[in-house]
Amino acid sequence: MDILSDILSQLKLSGTLYFRTSFTSPWSVKVPSFDDVSRFHFAHRGRCLVRINHDEDPVLLDQGDLILITRGASHTLFCDPSTENQAVQLDKVIADSGFTGKGALVYGEQGTNHETQLICGHFAFDKDAKHPLIDALPSYIHVKNYGEAAGNWMESTLKVIGAEAGQDNMGSDLIALKMSEIIYTQLIRNYLESNSHAGTALAGFSDPAIRKVLQAIHQTPQHSWALVELSSIAGLSRTALLNRFINYLGVSPNAYITQWRMQLAQQRLLEANTSMIDVAESVGYQSEAAFGRVFKKHFSIAPAAYRRLKRVEN
């Protein structure tokens, strides 16, 4: 499995579609903050403005554009500058509209031709998931004409989501939901490939030498990796690899390996029939004691206690 797919699958990426809108001018909606999620809005038809950071100009979301608000920050969606300060809280909009989760969320003046159809939702990871790639993303990503930027197949996917979201046809919700997860993966891939991200963790995933090292680590995380072996894979000296890895990812290769092993261990601890020694060996530790020490240092809880806690929560 490639690096991005491995990271997103292990962090348990899941998509949630809220609704498809039919907003008619004049309108302005205040969306509250939501911890630990990435919200998205796709302009299926029409356009609007999105205010995320008060000290920056609003983003123009034109028809076909997609915006991903990576950390669930509060933001305002509005049809034109004159309506921004009249924003109504999203919960009130939903209540006043009588929206039941089926069909479109209809809001605004009736009988106007100025309609904005948005497909809105969010992406979330497992509560305890953490990775430098996700941490390094900017506060929002705006892709103009997203279907064209990502390829014709994505344009078709977005059209299918627009047709299925909020409909009452059998299987519509699941079709739209699963396709929404494809959007996140494609968006991150497109963002990594089309920007330089100098000196950030994102650049590390595009750097050929670092990418080879990350690919090797992700393919066999249980392997007892040594810096000399990784430097050979990268085609760099040990010092050059160490410096470049730290510059991009903020940690040494050894620390990255440990962090990734612990992410994997979290998931495997939740597998009902997996023994503690099997979990330990699957992430590169030859004894439960050695694994337990690293896990507790990383998460401030012993693996057995973590397993019990998660079983109670679930």
N, C-alpha and C positions, 0 to 999 in steps of 0.2 A: 504494500500500500504506500502511496506517495506521502510526503510529509504533511501537507495540508489536510488531506483526507484522514490521515491517522490522528492528527491533533483534534480536528473537529469531531470525529467519531468518538474518541476517547473522552473528550470533554462533554459528550452527550448533548450535542447541538439539537435543539428542538424548536420548531416554529409554531407560532400561534397566530391565527388570523382573527382580527377583531370584527371587521366589517368592511363592506364596500359602501362608499358614501355617494349621496346625491346632494351636494351643497349648491344652493343657488343664491346669487348675490341679492342683498349684502349679507355676509356671514363672517364670523371670526370665532375660533374655538381654541380654548386654552387646555392643553394636554398636560396633566400633572406628571411629576417625576415618578419613575418606577425603578427601584434598585435592581442591579444585576441583570439587566436585559438590554438588548439593542432593539430600539423601535425602528420601524420602517414605514415609509409612505411611498406608494407608486402612483404617479399621475396617469391614470388609465384614460381619462378624457378631461380636457380643459387644463387650467393652470391655477396656481396659488402661490402665496409667499409663506416662508417658514422662518420664524424668528427663534433662534436657539440661544445665541449669546447676545446679551444686551449691548455689548460694546462693539458688535460687528453688524454689518448690513444684513438684512434678511436674505435668505436664499430664494431665488425664483425657481419654483418647481414647475417646469413646463411640461406639456403633454409628452409622455414617454420617458420622463425623468424619474429617477429613484433616489431617495435620500435615506441613509441609514444613520440613526442617532445612536452612537455606539454604547453609551452608558446610561441610557434611559433618562436623560435630562428632561426637565419640563421644557415645553416649547409652545409656540402659538402658531396656528395655521390661520391664514386670513386671505380674503379675496383681493383686497387692495389696501394701500396705506391708510385710507380714511377709516377703515373698520378695525384696525389693530387694537386700539385702546377700548374697544367695545366687546372684547373677547368674553365669551361665556364658557364656564367650566364644562369640560366634556361630560361629566356625570349628569349635569343639568340638561345638556343638549340631548343626551340619550333618554333621560326621563321624560322631557317635554315632547320628544318626537314619538314616544310610544314604541320605540325600537325593541323588537323581541329577539333579535339575533338572526332573523330570516329576512331575506331581501336586502334592500339598501337602507342605510341610515339617512333619512331625508330631513334636510334642515335648510331654512332660508325662505326667501319670498317665493310664492307660487307664481307660475305663469311667466317666468323669465327664461330667456335663452342662454343666460350666462351660468352654465352648470359646470361643476367640478366633480368628477368621479375619481375618488382615491381608493386604493386598496391598502388597508392599514393593518398592522400587526406587530409582533415582536419576535425576537429570537432570544433564547435563553440557553445557558449551559447548566450543568450540574452545579448545585449550590457551592460545593467545595472546589470546583474546578479553577485552575489558574495556569496561565501560560504567558511567556513573554510576548508572543505574537499578538495575543488579544489585548494585553496591557498596553502595547505600543500603538494601537490604532488611535487616530485622531478623534476628537469629540463627535465629528460627523463626517460622512463620506457622501458626496453628491455626484452622481453619475448622470450626465446629460444623455438623453436618448439611449437609455440603458439597453434596450433590445438590440439596437444597432451596434453599440459598443461591445456587447458580450457575444454577438453573433446572431444569425437569423433564427437559430433554434431557440435562443432565449426569448426573442421577440414573440415567437409562437407560444412558448411556455407562458409568458406574461398574458397573452391574449386568452389562453385557456384559463388561467387563474381569474382574470377579470370576468370571464363568462361563468365560472363555477362558484366564485366566492359569494356566500350568502344565499345561494339558490336552494330550492327545496327538492332538487333531484336526488335520486339515490346515489350515494357515494360522493356527492359534490364537495362536502366538507373535507373528506379525507384526501381527495384529489388536489384541492387547493392547498391544503396544509402541507402535504409532502412536497409539492412543487415549490412552496415558499422556502423550504429548507435548501433547495437547489439554488435559489436566488442568493442566499447568504454566501454559500460556497463560491459561486461564480463571481459575486461581487468582490470578495476578498482576493480571489485569484486575479481578477482584472486589476484591482488596486495594487497588488504586489508587482504585477508585470508592467504597469504603466507609470510608476512613480519611482524616483531615485531613493527617497527616504534616507539620505546620507546620514551616517552615524547612528542609526536607530536599529532596533531589533528587526524591523521590517526589512531593512537593507540586508541583514544577515541571511534572510531566507532567499534573497535574490543573488547573493554573492556565490559564484560557482564553487569556490573552495569550501566555504562554510556549509553550503547546501549539501555537498558530498558527505561531509562529516555528519550533519544532521540526519541525512538519509540512512547512513550506516547505523547510527544510534537507534533510530526508530525501527529499523528492520530487525535488529537483535539487541533490545535493551538489556537483556539478561547477560550479555557477554561482558567479560571482565576487561573493559576498555582501558588501554594505556595511552598516554599522550603520544608516545612515539608511534603507535599504530595509527592513531587518528591523524597525526601530522603526515604520515605516509599517504593516507587516503586523500588528504587535502592537497598534497604536493607542496607543502610548506615546511619550513623548519619548525621545531617545537615552539620556539620563542615567538615566531611570526604567527603561528596558529593561535597560541594562547592570547597574544595581544589583540589579534583581529577578532577572535571569538568574544573576548571580554568587551571590546569596543562596541561591538554590535549588540550582543545579548545581555551585557551587564553582569555576566557570571562566567566562571571558567567552564571548560567542557565537562570536568568532573562534577561540578555543581549542577550543571544542566542535566547530566545523566541522572543524578540523584533525584532532582526535582521531577523529572519525567517518570522515573521508576515509582515514585510515591504517588503520582497521579494514576498510574496503572494499578498500583496496589490498592488504592481506594476502591476502584471498580471491582477488582477481583475478590476483595473481602466481602462484597455483597453477594457473591455467587454462593448459593446455599450449600452445595456439596463440595466446596473447595476447602481442603484442610489448610491450616496455617503454614505448614512447611511447604505445601504446594504453592501457596501465594508467594512465600519468601523466595523459593527457587525460581519461580517464573519471572521475578524481577531482579535476579542476580545475586541473591544471598543464600549461602549454604547452610545457615542455621536460623531457627526462629528467633534466637536471642539477638543475633546481629541485625536481623531485619527489624525486630521490635525496637531496638535502640535508635535506629535511624528514623523509623516511622514516628516514634514518640517525640524525637527532637524536631521533626518537621511539622507535626500537627499538634503537639502538646497533649497527646492522648495515645495510650497504648493501642495496638491494632485490635486486640480482642475486645477492648472497651469500645472502640470505634464501631466494630461490627455489631455489638449489642445495641449501641445507641441508634444506629441506622435502622436496625430491625424494628426497634420500638417506634421510630418516627414513621416508618413505612407501614 
